[in-house]
Amino acid sequence: MEDHLVRFGERLGADYVEIRREETRGTVLEMKNGMLEKAISASDVGYAIRVLASGRWGFSSANREDRAALEGAVAAAVRCARSASSAPGEEITLPEMEGAKGRVEWKARRDPEDMDMEGKHSILAEVDGAVRDNGDVRVFTGAYSDGLRHVRVVSSLGMEVESTVVRTVIQGMVVGSRGGRMAQYRFRIGGTRGLELFDEEEPVEKGREASEAVSRILDARAAPAGRFPVVADPALTGVFIHEALGHGVEGDIVSSGGSVFTGRLGDEVASPLVSVYDDPTWEGAFGSFPFDDEGLPARKKTIIERGVLRGYILNMESARKLGLEPNGGARAESYSYSPQVRMSNTYIAGGDMTFEELLEDIKLGVYAKGTRGGQVDTARGTFQFGAQEAFLIEDGELGMPLRDVALAGSILDILKNIDGLGSDLRLGDPGFCGKGGQMVPVGDGGPHIRIKEAVVGGTGGGE
């Protein structure tokens, strides 16, 4: 069917036709304070149809598989492109390239489809019980989901690829209070794997650690404000590199001039210690995939090498605009959406220092862990993040817990101020990245890093 639709679109005058068929099925459960609030199993099949005609994109989607309906969707996409051709702007062209062919299936060792809904509920219920065993906890909201995504991409460039990926995830938000104070802590375990994921990272233990973190935060003192050395854990390192750097090297943002990294390939933008990669081939990681949603094979991308900007994350269109080679960076949330330039698993490479060595030269500083959100301006090159948990560093040793720690500053300044890298590279908790109204699964991480000076926001260090 996909080959027929490509030929049909070409007969209608499209210069490029891309058909993406997606089949998904999965399970979602949600629980709040021991009560199961949602338990759903669902499946879906649909087609994403994208064409290039008269120098403009046209897009349509359909969730029916009969030929007449799909031909109608192709015709609608062509009409959309021609209608857009009257708008001002540069004509869109694609690079000349050879279409990929292949089929990949990432099988789960413990397939979630082999466990019934009751078994999945029991996993979530066990986590709920462990979390709420802590007397400080007032609310626990947990969720479990698994899903299989089967994708076939066929295009007029000769692409003919097919992939099957399973993702499994469990997550929770813990809210606690004591003496008029409130605190919260979130956690997530996930990957492109099945239930074997929970053999490697135990959900009950992860939930218990989150509840203990809430108790520490309730005991914490307010953070000092000013410029301090900062040590960031792998989770916060990952979020920083994803948000502050990753979005700034996405090809669509770069080619539009909306990034501080536009036109800077070959420039030194970070400490010589720093190398950064985006790697959708990382086995089992949440943001991994075999082929992108334009049908290009996934590949590891070097973004920064020893402080020097070496590459961007690119789809076909942005690669053409920038005069570079596409590198498999196009992703879509579902068949209802056109692909955009997106990250996969983005991380800072590890170094050779122990955690103790990162701390030992710091007279007064902050150890920050995880993130509770923030803001990034890729054009101005600025950021602000809040840490989930933090501790004072005094004379090379961890001290009292701190609350309300926020980090802010210039992306380039922070990258150049990294003066220590731990040997403990790992990805942090998996996430979902939003852009242009779409959400896709991603990973991010790094080792513990030391920043010789960063702006720390707090309320002054009182009780």
C-alpha positions as CSV (number, residue, x, y, z in Angstrom):
1,M,0.0,0.0,0.0
2,E,2.8,2.5,0.9
3,D,4.5,2.0,-2.4
4,H,1.3,2.6,-4.3
5,L,0.6,5.8,-2.3
6,V,4.1,7.1,-3.2
7,R,3.5,6.5,-6.9
8,F,0.0,8.1,-6.6
9,G,1.5,11.2,-5.0
10,E,4.1,11.5,-7.7
11,R,1.4,11.2,-10.4
12,L,-0.4,14.2,-8.7
13,G,2.8,16.2,-9.3
14,A,4.5,16.0,-5.9
15,D,8.3,16.2,-6.0
16,Y,8.7,14.2,-2.9
17,V,6.3,11.8,-1.2
18,E,6.8,10.2,2.2
19,I,4.4,7.6,3.7
20,R,4.8,6.6,7.4
21,R,2.5,3.8,8.6
22,E,2.4,3.4,12.4
23,E,0.9,0.7,14.5
24,T,0.8,1.1,18.3
25,R,-0.6,-0.8,21.2
26,G,0.0,-0.6,24.9
27,T,-1.2,-0.2,28.5
28,V,-1.5,2.7,30.9
29,L,-2.3,2.6,34.6
30,E,-2.5,5.5,37.0
31,M,-2.8,5.4,40.8
32,K,-3.2,8.0,43.6
33,N,-2.8,7.1,47.2
34,G,-3.5,3.5,46.7
35,M,-6.5,3.9,44.5
36,L,-6.4,2.8,40.9
37,E,-7.8,5.7,38.8
38,K,-7.1,4.5,35.3
39,A,-6.4,1.1,33.6
40,I,-6.5,1.2,29.8
41,S,-5.3,-1.0,27.0
42,A,-5.5,0.4,23.5
43,S,-4.2,0.0,20.0
44,D,-4.1,2.2,16.9
45,V,-3.1,2.2,13.3
46,G,-2.6,5.2,11.0
47,Y,-0.8,6.8,8.2
48,A,1.3,10.1,8.1
49,I,1.5,11.5,4.5
50,R,4.0,14.2,3.8
51,V,4.7,15.7,0.4
52,L,6.9,18.4,-1.1
53,A,5.2,20.2,-4.0
54,S,5.8,23.6,-5.5
55,G,8.6,24.2,-3.0
56,R,6.3,23.7,0.1
57,W,5.4,21.0,2.5
58,G,2.0,19.5,2.6
59,F,0.9,17.1,5.4
60,S,-2.2,14.9,6.0
61,S,-2.9,11.8,8.2
62,A,-5.5,9.1,8.2
63,N,-6.5,6.3,10.5
64,R,-8.3,4.2,7.8
65,E,-6.5,1.6,5.7
66,D,-8.8,1.5,2.6
67,R,-7.2,2.6,-0.6
68,A,-9.7,5.3,-1.5
69,A,-9.4,7.1,1.9
70,L,-5.6,7.0,1.8
71,E,-5.5,8.3,-1.8
72,G,-7.7,11.1,-0.6
73,A,-5.3,11.9,2.2
74,V,-2.4,12.0,-0.3
75,A,-4.3,14.4,-2.6
76,A,-5.1,16.6,0.4
77,A,-1.4,16.8,1.3
78,V,-0.6,17.9,-2.3
79,R,-3.4,20.5,-2.3
80,C,-2.0,21.8,1.1
81,A,1.5,22.2,-0.3
82,R,0.3,24.0,-3.5
83,S,-1.9,26.3,-1.4
84,A,1.2,27.2,0.7
85,S,3.3,27.9,-2.3
86,S,1.8,31.4,-2.7
87,A,3.1,32.4,0.8
88,P,6.4,34.4,0.8
89,G,9.6,32.5,1.8
90,E,12.4,30.4,0.4
91,E,11.5,27.3,-1.6
92,I,12.2,24.1,0.3
93,T,14.5,21.6,-1.3
94,L,16.0,18.3,-0.1
95,P,19.5,16.9,-0.4
96,E,20.3,14.3,-3.0
97,M,20.7,11.0,-1.1
98,E,20.3,7.3,-1.4
99,G,17.3,5.8,0.3
100,A,17.9,3.4,3.2
101,K,16.4,0.0,3.3
102,G,16.1,-2.3,6.3
103,R,14.1,-3.9,9.0
104,V,14.9,-3.9,12.8
105,E,13.0,-5.4,15.7
106,W,14.1,-4.6,19.3
107,K,12.6,-7.5,21.2
108,A,11.9,-7.3,25.0
109,R,13.4,-10.1,27.0
110,R,10.3,-10.0,29.3
111,D,7.5,-8.8,27.0
112,P,4.9,-6.6,28.8
113,E,2.2,-8.1,26.6
114,D,2.8,-11.4,28.4
115,M,1.7,-9.8,31.8
116,D,-2.0,-9.2,32.5
117,M,-3.4,-5.9,33.9
118,E,-3.5,-7.3,37.4
119,G,0.2,-8.0,37.3
120,K,1.1,-4.5,36.2
121,H,-1.2,-3.1,38.8
122,S,0.6,-5.1,41.5
123,I,4.0,-3.5,40.4
124,L,2.5,0.0,40.8
125,A,0.8,-0.9,44.1
126,E,4.0,-2.2,45.6
127,V,5.7,1.1,44.8
128,D,2.7,3.0,46.3
129,G,3.0,1.1,49.5
130,A,6.7,1.6,49.9
131,V,6.4,5.4,49.3
132,R,3.5,6.0,51.6
133,D,5.2,4.0,54.4
134,N,7.0,7.3,55.1
135,G,5.0,9.4,57.6
136,D,6.0,12.6,55.8
137,V,4.3,11.6,52.6
138,R,0.8,13.0,52.0
139,V,0.2,12.3,48.3
140,F,1.7,9.7,45.9
141,T,0.7,9.8,42.3
142,G,2.1,6.9,40.2
143,A,1.8,5.7,36.7
144,Y,2.9,2.7,34.7
145,S,2.8,2.4,30.9
146,D,4.2,0.1,28.2
147,G,3.8,0.4,24.5
148,L,4.9,-1.2,21.2
149,R,5.5,1.1,18.2
150,H,5.8,-0.5,14.7
151,V,6.7,2.0,12.0
152,R,7.2,1.6,8.2
153,V,8.5,4.5,6.2
154,V,8.5,4.5,2.4
155,S,9.4,7.5,0.3
156,S,10.1,8.6,-3.2
157,L,13.8,8.9,-2.3
158,G,13.9,5.1,-2.1
159,M,13.5,4.8,1.7
160,E,11.9,1.5,2.7
161,V,12.5,0.9,6.4
162,E,10.6,-0.9,9.1
163,S,11.2,-1.0,12.9
164,T,9.5,-2.3,16.0
165,V,10.4,-0.8,19.4
166,V,9.0,-1.6,22.9
167,R,9.1,1.1,25.6
168,T,8.3,0.6,29.3
169,V,8.1,3.2,32.0
170,I,7.0,3.7,35.6
171,Q,7.0,7.1,37.3
172,G,5.8,8.8,40.4
173,M,5.4,12.2,42.1
174,V,5.8,12.2,45.9
175,V,4.4,15.1,47.9
176,G,5.2,15.5,51.6
177,S,4.6,18.1,54.4
178,R,5.6,18.7,57.9
179,G,5.3,21.7,60.2
180,G,3.8,23.9,57.5
181,R,6.4,23.1,54.9
182,M,5.8,21.2,51.7
183,A,8.2,19.3,49.4
184,Q,7.9,17.2,46.4
185,Y,10.1,14.8,44.4
186,R,9.5,13.0,41.1
187,F,11.1,9.9,39.7
188,R,10.9,7.8,36.6
189,I,12.4,4.5,35.3
190,G,12.1,3.7,31.6
191,G,13.7,2.4,28.5
192,T,13.4,0.7,25.1
193,R,13.0,-2.6,26.9
194,G,10.4,-4.7,28.5
195,L,9.8,-5.7,32.1
196,E,13.5,-6.8,32.4
197,L,14.1,-3.0,33.0
198,F,12.8,-3.5,36.5
199,D,15.3,-6.2,37.2
200,E,18.1,-3.7,36.7
201,E,16.5,-0.7,38.5
202,E,14.0,-1.7,41.1
203,P,10.8,0.5,41.2
204,V,10.1,-0.1,44.9
205,E,13.6,1.1,45.8
206,K,13.4,4.1,43.5
207,G,10.1,5.1,45.1
208,R,11.6,4.6,48.6
209,E,14.5,6.8,47.7
210,A,12.1,9.5,46.5
211,S,10.2,9.5,49.7
212,E,13.4,9.7,51.7
213,A,14.5,12.7,49.6
214,V,11.2,14.4,50.4
215,S,12.0,14.1,54.1
216,R,15.5,15.5,53.6
217,I,14.0,18.5,51.7
218,L,11.6,19.1,54.6
219,D,14.6,19.3,56.9
220,A,16.6,21.5,54.6
221,R,17.6,25.1,55.1
222,A,17.1,27.8,52.4
223,A,19.9,28.0,49.9
224,P,22.4,30.8,49.9
225,A,22.4,33.3,47.0
226,G,25.4,34.4,45.0
227,R,28.2,32.9,42.8
228,F,29.5,29.5,44.0
229,P,31.3,26.4,42.7
230,V,28.6,23.9,41.8
231,V,28.8,20.1,41.5
232,A,25.9,18.7,39.4
233,D,24.8,15.0,39.5
234,P,24.3,13.1,36.3
235,A,20.6,13.8,36.2
236,L,21.0,17.6,36.5
237,T,24.0,17.4,34.1
238,G,21.7,15.7,31.6
239,V,18.9,18.1,31.9
240,F,21.3,21.1,31.5
241,I,22.9,19.6,28.4
242,H,19.5,18.7,26.9
243,E,17.8,22.0,27.5
244,A,20.6,24.5,27.4
245,L,22.7,23.0,24.6
246,G,20.6,20.4,22.9
247,H,17.7,22.6,21.7
248,G,20.3,25.2,20.6
249,V,21.9,22.7,18.2
250,E,18.7,21.4,16.6
251,G,19.0,22.1,12.9
252,D,15.7,23.9,12.4
253,I,16.5,26.4,15.2
254,V,20.1,26.8,13.9
255,S,19.0,27.4,10.3
256,S,16.5,30.0,11.3
257,G,19.2,31.9,13.2
258,G,17.4,31.3,16.6
259,S,20.4,29.9,18.4
260,V,23.7,31.2,19.9
261,F,25.3,28.2,18.1
262,T,24.3,29.4,14.6
263,G,27.3,29.7,12.3
264,R,29.7,28.5,15.0
265,L,30.9,25.1,13.7
266,G,34.6,24.8,14.5
267,D,34.5,27.4,17.3
268,E,35.5,26.7,20.9
269,V,32.3,26.9,22.8
270,A,33.1,24.9,25.9
271,S,35.9,23.8,28.2
272,P,38.4,21.4,26.5
273,L,37.2,18.8,28.9
274,V,33.8,18.8,27.4
275,S,32.5,16.4,24.7
276,V,28.8,16.1,24.0
277,Y,26.9,13.5,21.9
278,D,23.4,12.8,20.8
279,D,23.0,9.0,20.4
280,P,19.8,7.2,19.4
281,T,21.7,3.9,19.2
282,W,22.4,3.7,23.0
283,E,21.1,0.2,23.7
284,G,18.0,0.2,25.9
285,A,17.9,4.0,26.4
286,F,14.5,5.7,26.5
287,G,15.3,8.0,23.6
288,S,16.7,5.3,21.3
289,F,15.3,4.3,17.9
290,P,16.6,2.3,14.8
291,F,15.4,4.7,12.1
292,D,14.2,8.3,12.3
293,D,10.7,9.3,11.1
294,E,12.1,10.3,7.7
295,G,13.4,6.8,7.3
296,L,17.1,7.6,7.9
297,P,19.2,5.1,10.0
298,A,19.9,6.3,13.5
299,R,23.5,7.4,14.1
300,K,25.5,8.8,17.0
301,K,26.2,12.5,16.5
302,T,29.2,14.4,17.8
303,I,28.0,17.8,18.9
304,I,31.0,19.1,20.9
305,E,34.4,17.5,20.8
306,R,37.0,18.6,23.4
307,G,35.3,22.0,23.6
308,V,34.9,22.6,19.9
309,L,31.4,22.7,18.2
310,R,31.5,19.9,15.6
311,G,27.9,19.2,14.6
312,Y,24.2,19.8,14.8
313,I,21.1,17.5,15.0
314,L,19.6,17.5,11.5
315,N,16.7,16.4,9.4
316,M,16.8,16.5,5.6
317,E,15.5,20.0,5.2
318,S,17.8,21.7,7.8
319,A,20.8,19.7,6.5
320,R,20.1,21.1,3.0
321,K,19.8,24.7,4.3
322,L,23.0,24.4,6.3
323,G,24.9,22.6,3.5
324,L,25.5,19.6,5.8
325,E,24.7,15.9,5.6
326,P,21.4,14.7,7.2
327,N,22.1,12.6,10.3
328,G,18.7,11.0,11.3
329,G,17.4,13.6,13.6
330,A,13.7,13.8,12.5
331,R,11.0,12.5,15.0
332,A,7.3,12.7,15.3
333,E,5.0,11.9,18.2
334,S,2.6,9.9,16.1
335,Y,1.1,9.5,12.7
336,S,-0.9,12.6,13.4
337,Y,2.2,14.8,13.2
338,S,4.9,15.8,10.7
339,P,8.5,15.0,11.8
340,Q,10.6,17.7,13.4
341,V,14.2,18.0,14.4
342,R,14.5,16.4,17.8
343,M,17.1,15.0,20.2
344,S,17.4,11.4,21.3
345,N,19.8,10.6,24.1
346,T,22.0,13.6,24.7
347,Y,24.9,13.6,27.1
348,I,28.3,14.9,28.2
349,A,31.0,12.2,28.0
350,G,32.7,11.1,31.3
351,G,36.1,12.0,32.7
352,D,38.4,10.4,35.2
353,M,37.6,12.0,38.6
354,T,35.9,10.5,41.6
355,F,33.0,12.2,43.3
356,E,35.3,12.9,46.3
357,E,37.9,14.5,44.0
358,L,35.3,16.8,42.5
359,L,34.4,18.1,46.0
360,E,37.8,18.2,47.6
361,D,39.0,21.7,46.4
362,I,35.7,23.5,47.1
363,K,35.7,25.7,50.2
364,L,32.1,26.7,49.9
365,G,29.8,25.5,47.2
366,V,26.6,23.6,46.3
367,Y,25.9,20.0,45.2
368,A,22.7,20.0,43.1
369,K,20.8,16.9,42.1
370,G,18.0,16.4,39.6
371,T,15.7,19.1,38.3
372,R,12.2,20.6,39.0
373,G,11.9,22.5,35.8
374,G,13.3,25.7,34.3
375,Q,13.6,28.0,31.3
376,V,16.0,28.3,28.4
377,D,16.4,31.1,25.8
378,T,18.3,29.5,22.9
379,A,18.6,32.8,21.0
380,R,20.1,34.8,23.9
381,G,21.9,31.8,25.3
382,T,20.6,32.0,28.9
383,F,19.0,29.4,31.2
384,Q,17.5,29.0,34.7
385,F,16.9,25.6,36.4
386,G,15.7,24.5,39.8
387,A,17.3,21.5,41.4
388,Q,15.2,18.8,43.0
389,E,17.6,18.4,45.9
390,A,20.8,20.1,47.0
391,F,23.5,20.1,49.7
392,L,26.0,22.7,50.9
393,I,29.7,21.8,50.2
394,E,32.0,23.0,53.0
395,D,35.8,22.4,52.9
396,G,35.4,19.5,50.4
397,E,32.7,17.7,52.3
398,L,28.9,17.5,51.9
399,G,27.1,19.5,54.5
400,M,23.5,20.4,55.3
401,P,20.6,19.8,52.8
402,L,19.4,22.9,51.0
403,R,16.0,23.8,49.5
404,D,14.8,26.0,46.7
405,V,18.2,25.9,44.9
406,A,18.1,27.5,41.4
407,L,20.9,27.8,38.9
408,A,21.0,30.5,36.3
409,G,23.4,32.0,33.8
410,S,24.9,32.0,30.3
411,I,25.0,28.6,28.5
412,L,28.4,29.4,27.0
413,D,29.8,30.6,30.3
414,I,28.7,27.5,32.1
415,L,30.1,25.2,29.4
416,K,33.5,27.0,29.6
417,N,33.4,26.9,33.4
418,I,33.3,23.1,33.6
419,D,36.6,22.2,35.2
420,G,36.0,18.6,36.4
421,L,34.3,15.5,35.0
422,G,33.5,12.4,37.0
423,S,34.1,8.9,35.7
424,D,30.4,7.9,36.5
425,L,28.7,8.6,33.1
426,R,25.1,7.5,33.1
427,L,21.8,8.6,31.7
428,G,19.4,10.3,34.3
429,D,15.7,9.5,34.6
430,P,14.1,9.2,31.1
431,G,11.9,12.1,30.0
432,F,9.5,13.4,27.4
433,C,10.5,16.5,25.4
434,G,7.9,18.9,24.1
435,K,8.4,21.0,21.0
436,G,6.0,22.4,18.5
437,G,3.0,20.7,20.2
438,Q,4.6,17.2,20.1
439,M,6.1,15.0,22.8
440,V,8.7,12.4,22.2
441,P,10.7,10.1,24.6
442,V,14.2,11.2,25.3
443,G,17.2,10.4,27.5
444,D,19.9,12.7,28.8
445,G,22.8,12.4,31.2
446,G,26.5,12.6,31.8
447,P,28.8,12.2,34.8
448,H,29.0,14.3,37.9
449,I,30.5,17.6,36.7
450,R,32.1,20.5,38.5
451,I,31.4,24.1,37.5
452,K,34.0,26.5,38.9
453,E,31.4,29.3,39.2
454,A,27.6,29.5,38.7
455,V,24.9,31.8,39.8
456,V,22.9,30.2,42.6
457,G,19.6,31.6,43.6
458,G,18.2,31.2,47.1
459,T,16.5,33.0,49.9
460,G,19.6,33.8,51.9
461,G,20.5,30.7,54.1
462,G,18.1,31.1,57.0
463,E,15.9,28.4,58.4
